Amino acid sequence: MAQRAALPGAKASLLSDWAHAVLSGRLFKSFKEIPHGIAPKGETLLLGEGSRNEQEIVNRVLDVGCGRVKAPGSIGVDWNPDATAADVLCDLNRPLPFGDDTFDEVRAVHIIEHLDQVIDTMAELHRVTRPGGSIYLVTPHYSDFASWCDPTHRWHLNTFSFRFFGLVHGQRHWYTRLELRQLALHVTLARPWRLLGIEWLVNRFVWFRRFWEMYLCFMLRGKQMEFTFEVVKSPPPCRDS
């Protein structure tokens, strides 16, 4: 029988019900013993074992690329064992070691700009999130100095970079079949433009945001973008018997 993986400990007083269940191993189904919770290639960590009461109170949150500051009560996943508070270590450019529809919420804070493929990454976040769940994504705006000074940044994105995961002019786009419904977007601008009200205009009016990104943003610079998406999954087609 495969043994349960040993996950890093933490102070019990700071653990939520979810984190406690994970750290005690009750929510991980058998996968072989690996130091520091490292997931081998091709291995899937199945969450969801435990009592019915545990499952009812658990809000399953995955923090992708959590670094040293993991969201409270979440499962952290990252790839750098020397600079991370992650519970599971794996290559974030490969499929995540979790089953479909595992999490209620997935967080990806300042990680997507580092990865090889935006569409493939969004597809993985979509896959592990349950229908109706949410993806919270933070990334630098492409007009920010920080977007360009980090040599590990592969992508420089703007507020319309994720529109192809929804309807464009009432139609699905051919880039991908997965669907995300944008629930919220907040753009943070540099402090002077925030004080002058430009940030409010950018966040209040879509037409002004488009105008700002096309003509003004490299003078009135942005800082970062926060997106919240709802995961939409179509039910599998019915097959006639």
C-alpha positions as a Markdown table, in Angstrom:
| # | Residue | x | y | z |
|---|---|---|---|---|
| 1 | Met | 0.0 | 0.0 | 0.0 |
| 2 | Ala | 1.3 | 3.5 | -0.9 |
| 3 | Gln | 2.1 | 5.7 | 2.1 |
| 4 | Arg | 0.9 | 9.2 | 2.6 |
| 5 | Ala | 3.2 | 12.1 | 1.8 |
| 6 | Ala | 4.7 | 14.0 | 4.6 |
| 7 | Leu | 3.7 | 17.7 | 4.3 |
| 8 | Pro | 5.5 | 20.5 | 6.1 |
| 9 | Gly | 4.1 | 21.4 | 9.5 |
| 10 | Ala | 2.9 | 24.7 | 10.8 |
| 11 | Lys | 1.6 | 26.1 | 14.1 |
| 12 | Ala | -1.7 | 24.5 | 15.0 |
| 13 | Ser | -3.2 | 27.7 | 16.2 |
| 14 | Leu | -2.9 | 29.2 | 12.7 |
| 15 | Leu | -4.4 | 26.3 | 10.8 |
| 16 | Ser | -7.9 | 26.4 | 9.4 |
| 17 | Asp | -10.0 | 23.3 | 9.2 |
| 18 | Trp | -8.9 | 22.9 | 5.6 |
| 19 | Ala | -5.2 | 23.3 | 6.3 |
| 20 | His | -5.4 | 21.0 | 9.4 |
| 21 | Ala | -7.1 | 18.3 | 7.4 |
| 22 | Val | -4.5 | 18.6 | 4.6 |
| 23 | Leu | -1.5 | 18.6 | 7.0 |
| 24 | Ser | -2.8 | 15.6 | 8.9 |
| 25 | Gly | -3.1 | 13.7 | 5.6 |
| 26 | Arg | -6.8 | 13.0 | 5.8 |
| 27 | Leu | -7.6 | 14.7 | 2.5 |
| 28 | Phe | -4.9 | 13.1 | 0.5 |
| 29 | Lys | -5.5 | 9.7 | -0.9 |
| 30 | Ser | -2.7 | 7.2 | -1.3 |
| 31 | Phe | 0.3 | 8.4 | -3.1 |
| 32 | Lys | 3.8 | 7.3 | -2.4 |
| 33 | Glu | 6.1 | 8.8 | 0.2 |
| 34 | Ile | 7.9 | 11.8 | -1.3 |
| 35 | Pro | 10.1 | 14.3 | 0.7 |
| 36 | His | 8.4 | 17.7 | 1.2 |
| 37 | Gly | 5.3 | 16.7 | -0.7 |
| 38 | Ile | 7.0 | 16.7 | -4.1 |
| 39 | Ala | 4.6 | 15.4 | -6.7 |
| 40 | Pro | 6.2 | 13.0 | -9.2 |
| 41 | Lys | 5.5 | 13.4 | -12.9 |
| 42 | Gly | 2.3 | 11.8 | -13.8 |
| 43 | Glu | 1.1 | 11.4 | -10.2 |
| 44 | Thr | -2.2 | 12.9 | -9.2 |
| 45 | Leu | -3.0 | 14.0 | -5.6 |
| 46 | Leu | -6.6 | 13.3 | -5.0 |
| 47 | Leu | -8.4 | 15.5 | -2.4 |
| 48 | Gly | -11.7 | 14.9 | -0.9 |
| 49 | Glu | -11.3 | 11.9 | 1.5 |
| 50 | Gly | -12.6 | 12.4 | 5.0 |
| 51 | Ser | -15.9 | 12.7 | 6.9 |
| 52 | Arg | -18.9 | 14.4 | 5.4 |
| 53 | Asn | -18.8 | 17.1 | 8.0 |
| 54 | Glu | -15.2 | 17.9 | 7.0 |
| 55 | Gln | -16.2 | 18.2 | 3.4 |
| 56 | Glu | -19.1 | 20.5 | 4.2 |
| 57 | Ile | -17.0 | 23.1 | 6.1 |
| 58 | Val | -14.0 | 23.0 | 3.8 |
| 59 | Asn | -13.5 | 25.8 | 1.3 |
| 60 | Arg | -10.9 | 24.2 | -1.0 |
| 61 | Val | -8.4 | 26.9 | -2.1 |
| 62 | Leu | -5.3 | 26.3 | -4.2 |
| 63 | Asp | -2.5 | 28.9 | -4.2 |
| 64 | Val | -0.4 | 28.4 | -7.4 |
| 65 | Gly | 3.1 | 29.9 | -7.2 |
| 66 | Cys | 2.5 | 30.8 | -3.5 |
| 67 | Gly | 6.1 | 31.6 | -2.8 |
| 68 | Arg | 6.9 | 32.4 | 0.8 |
| 69 | Val | 3.5 | 33.9 | 1.6 |
| 70 | Lys | 0.8 | 31.4 | 1.2 |
| 71 | Ala | -2.9 | 32.4 | 1.4 |
| 72 | Pro | -4.3 | 31.3 | 4.8 |
| 73 | Gly | -6.0 | 28.0 | 4.7 |
| 74 | Ser | -4.9 | 27.1 | 1.2 |
| 75 | Ile | -2.9 | 24.4 | -0.4 |
| 76 | Gly | 0.3 | 26.0 | -1.7 |
| 77 | Val | 2.0 | 24.7 | -4.8 |
| 78 | Asp | 5.3 | 26.0 | -6.2 |
| 79 | Trp | 8.5 | 24.7 | -7.8 |
| 80 | Asn | 11.3 | 26.3 | -5.7 |
| 81 | Pro | 12.0 | 24.4 | -2.5 |
| 82 | Asp | 14.4 | 27.1 | -1.2 |
| 83 | Ala | 12.0 | 30.0 | -1.4 |
| 84 | Thr | 8.5 | 28.8 | -0.8 |
| 85 | Ala | 5.9 | 27.9 | 1.8 |
| 86 | Ala | 4.3 | 25.4 | -0.6 |
| 87 | Asp | 2.8 | 22.1 | 0.6 |
| 88 | Val | 3.4 | 20.5 | -2.8 |
| 89 | Leu | 6.4 | 21.0 | -5.1 |
| 90 | Cys | 6.0 | 20.5 | -8.8 |
| 91 | Asp | 6.8 | 22.0 | -12.2 |
| 92 | Leu | 4.1 | 24.7 | -12.8 |
| 93 | Asn | 4.7 | 24.4 | -16.6 |
| 94 | Arg | 3.3 | 20.9 | -16.5 |
| 95 | Pro | -0.2 | 19.6 | -15.6 |
| 96 | Leu | -0.9 | 20.3 | -11.9 |
| 97 | Pro | -1.0 | 17.1 | -9.7 |
| 98 | Phe | -4.6 | 17.4 | -8.8 |
| 99 | Gly | -7.8 | 15.9 | -10.2 |
| 100 | Asp | -10.5 | 17.7 | -12.2 |
| 101 | Asp | -12.9 | 20.0 | -10.3 |
| 102 | Thr | -10.9 | 19.7 | -7.0 |
| 103 | Phe | -10.9 | 23.3 | -5.8 |
| 104 | Asp | -13.5 | 26.0 | -5.0 |
| 105 | Glu | -11.0 | 28.8 | -5.6 |
| 106 | Val | -7.6 | 29.0 | -7.3 |
| 107 | Arg | -5.3 | 31.9 | -6.7 |
| 108 | Ala | -2.5 | 32.8 | -9.1 |
| 109 | Val | -0.8 | 35.9 | -7.7 |
| 110 | His | 2.1 | 37.2 | -9.8 |
| 111 | Ile | 2.9 | 33.9 | -11.4 |
| 112 | Ile | 1.3 | 33.7 | -14.8 |
| 113 | Glu | 3.8 | 36.2 | -16.2 |
| 114 | His | 6.6 | 33.8 | -15.3 |
| 115 | Leu | 5.2 | 30.7 | -17.0 |
| 116 | Asp | 5.8 | 29.3 | -20.5 |
| 117 | Gln | 2.2 | 29.5 | -21.9 |
| 118 | Val | -0.7 | 31.7 | -20.8 |
| 119 | Ile | -3.4 | 29.7 | -22.5 |
| 120 | Asp | -2.1 | 26.3 | -21.2 |
| 121 | Thr | -1.8 | 27.7 | -17.7 |
| 122 | Met | -5.3 | 29.1 | -17.7 |
| 123 | Ala | -6.5 | 25.7 | -19.0 |
| 124 | Glu | -4.9 | 24.0 | -16.0 |
| 125 | Leu | -6.4 | 26.4 | -13.5 |
| 126 | His | -9.8 | 25.9 | -15.2 |
| 127 | Arg | -9.4 | 22.1 | -15.1 |
| 128 | Val | -8.8 | 21.9 | -11.3 |
| 129 | Thr | -11.5 | 24.4 | -10.4 |
| 130 | Arg | -15.0 | 23.1 | -9.9 |
| 131 | Pro | -17.8 | 24.5 | -12.1 |
| 132 | Gly | -19.0 | 27.8 | -10.6 |
| 133 | Gly | -15.7 | 28.2 | -8.7 |
| 134 | Ser | -13.4 | 31.2 | -9.0 |
| 135 | Ile | -9.9 | 32.0 | -10.3 |
| 136 | Tyr | -8.2 | 35.0 | -8.7 |
| 137 | Leu | -5.3 | 36.3 | -10.8 |
| 138 | Val | -2.9 | 39.2 | -10.2 |
| 139 | Thr | -0.3 | 40.2 | -12.7 |
| 140 | Pro | 1.6 | 43.4 | -13.6 |
| 141 | His | 0.1 | 45.8 | -16.1 |
| 142 | Tyr | 2.4 | 45.9 | -19.2 |
| 143 | Ser | 3.0 | 49.7 | -18.7 |
| 144 | Asp | 4.6 | 49.1 | -15.3 |
| 145 | Phe | 8.3 | 49.2 | -14.8 |
| 146 | Ala | 8.2 | 46.0 | -12.8 |
| 147 | Ser | 6.7 | 44.1 | -15.8 |
| 148 | Trp | 9.9 | 44.7 | -17.7 |
| 149 | Cys | 12.8 | 44.8 | -15.2 |
| 150 | Asp | 12.4 | 41.2 | -14.1 |
| 151 | Pro | 14.2 | 38.9 | -16.5 |
| 152 | Thr | 12.0 | 36.0 | -15.5 |
| 153 | His | 8.9 | 37.7 | -16.9 |
| 154 | Arg | 7.9 | 36.1 | -20.2 |
| 155 | Trp | 4.6 | 37.9 | -20.7 |
| 156 | His | 3.5 | 41.5 | -20.5 |
| 157 | Leu | -0.3 | 41.7 | -20.3 |
| 158 | Asn | -3.1 | 44.2 | -20.3 |
| 159 | Thr | -6.7 | 44.3 | -19.1 |
| 160 | Phe | -8.0 | 42.7 | -22.4 |
| 161 | Ser | -5.5 | 39.9 | -22.5 |
| 162 | Phe | -8.0 | 37.3 | -21.1 |
| 163 | Arg | -11.0 | 38.3 | -23.1 |
| 164 | Phe | -10.6 | 35.3 | -25.4 |
| 165 | Phe | -11.7 | 33.0 | -22.6 |
| 166 | Gly | -15.2 | 34.5 | -22.8 |
| 167 | Leu | -17.5 | 35.7 | -25.6 |
| 168 | Val | -16.0 | 38.2 | -28.1 |
| 169 | His | -18.7 | 40.0 | -30.0 |
| 170 | Gly | -21.2 | 37.4 | -28.9 |
| 171 | Gln | -19.1 | 34.5 | -30.1 |
| 172 | Arg | -16.6 | 32.0 | -28.8 |
| 173 | His | -13.0 | 32.5 | -29.9 |
| 174 | Trp | -11.0 | 29.8 | -31.7 |
| 175 | Tyr | -7.9 | 30.2 | -29.5 |
| 176 | Thr | -9.4 | 28.0 | -26.8 |
| 177 | Arg | -12.7 | 26.2 | -25.9 |
| 178 | Leu | -12.5 | 26.7 | -22.2 |
| 179 | Glu | -14.7 | 29.4 | -20.8 |
| 180 | Leu | -14.2 | 32.0 | -18.0 |
| 181 | Arg | -16.7 | 34.6 | -17.0 |
| 182 | Gln | -15.0 | 37.8 | -15.8 |
| 183 | Leu | -16.6 | 38.8 | -12.5 |
| 184 | Ala | -14.3 | 41.6 | -11.4 |
| 185 | Leu | -11.3 | 43.6 | -12.6 |
| 186 | His | -9.4 | 46.2 | -10.7 |
| 187 | Val | -6.5 | 48.1 | -12.2 |
| 188 | Thr | -4.1 | 49.9 | -9.8 |
| 189 | Leu | -2.2 | 52.9 | -11.2 |
| 190 | Ala | 0.9 | 54.7 | -10.0 |
| 191 | Arg | 0.1 | 56.9 | -7.0 |
| 192 | Pro | 0.0 | 60.3 | -8.7 |
| 193 | Trp | -2.7 | 59.1 | -11.2 |
| 194 | Arg | -4.6 | 57.5 | -8.4 |
| 195 | Leu | -4.7 | 60.8 | -6.5 |
| 196 | Leu | -5.8 | 62.7 | -9.6 |
| 197 | Gly | -8.7 | 60.3 | -10.2 |
| 198 | Ile | -7.4 | 58.6 | -13.4 |
| 199 | Glu | -7.5 | 55.2 | -11.7 |
| 200 | Trp | -11.2 | 55.7 | -10.9 |
| 201 | Leu | -11.9 | 56.5 | -14.5 |
| 202 | Val | -10.0 | 53.5 | -15.7 |
| 203 | Asn | -12.0 | 51.2 | -13.4 |
| 204 | Arg | -15.3 | 52.9 | -13.9 |
| 205 | Phe | -15.6 | 53.1 | -17.7 |
| 206 | Val | -14.6 | 50.4 | -20.2 |
| 207 | Trp | -14.3 | 52.9 | -23.0 |
| 208 | Phe | -11.9 | 55.0 | -21.0 |
| 209 | Arg | -9.8 | 52.0 | -20.0 |
| 210 | Arg | -9.5 | 51.0 | -23.6 |
| 211 | Phe | -8.5 | 54.6 | -24.5 |
| 212 | Trp | -6.0 | 54.7 | -21.7 |
| 213 | Glu | -4.4 | 51.5 | -22.7 |
| 214 | Met | -4.2 | 52.5 | -26.4 |
| 215 | Tyr | -2.9 | 56.1 | -26.0 |
| 216 | Leu | -2.1 | 57.1 | -22.4 |
| 217 | Cys | -0.8 | 54.2 | -20.3 |
| 218 | Phe | 2.9 | 54.6 | -21.0 |
| 219 | Met | 2.6 | 58.2 | -19.6 |
| 220 | Leu | 0.0 | 57.6 | -17.0 |
| 221 | Arg | 1.4 | 54.3 | -15.9 |
| 222 | Gly | -0.4 | 51.3 | -14.5 |
| 223 | Lys | 0.9 | 49.1 | -11.7 |
| 224 | Gln | -1.0 | 45.8 | -11.5 |
| 225 | Met | -4.3 | 44.1 | -12.5 |
| 226 | Glu | -6.5 | 41.9 | -10.3 |
| 227 | Phe | -9.0 | 39.6 | -12.1 |
| 228 | Thr | -11.7 | 37.4 | -10.7 |
| 229 | Phe | -13.1 | 34.8 | -13.1 |
| 230 | Glu | -16.0 | 32.4 | -12.7 |
| 231 | Val | -15.2 | 28.9 | -14.1 |
| 232 | Val | -17.8 | 27.8 | -16.6 |
| 233 | Lys | -17.9 | 24.2 | -17.7 |
| 234 | Ser | -20.4 | 22.7 | -20.1 |
| 235 | Pro | -21.9 | 19.4 | -19.1 |
| 236 | Pro | -20.7 | 16.4 | -21.2 |
| 237 | Pro | -23.0 | 15.6 | -24.1 |
| 238 | Cys | -25.6 | 13.0 | -23.5 |
| 239 | Arg | -25.1 | 9.8 | -25.5 |
| 240 | Asp | -28.1 | 7.9 | -26.7 |
| 241 | Ser | -28.1 | 4.3 | -25.4 |
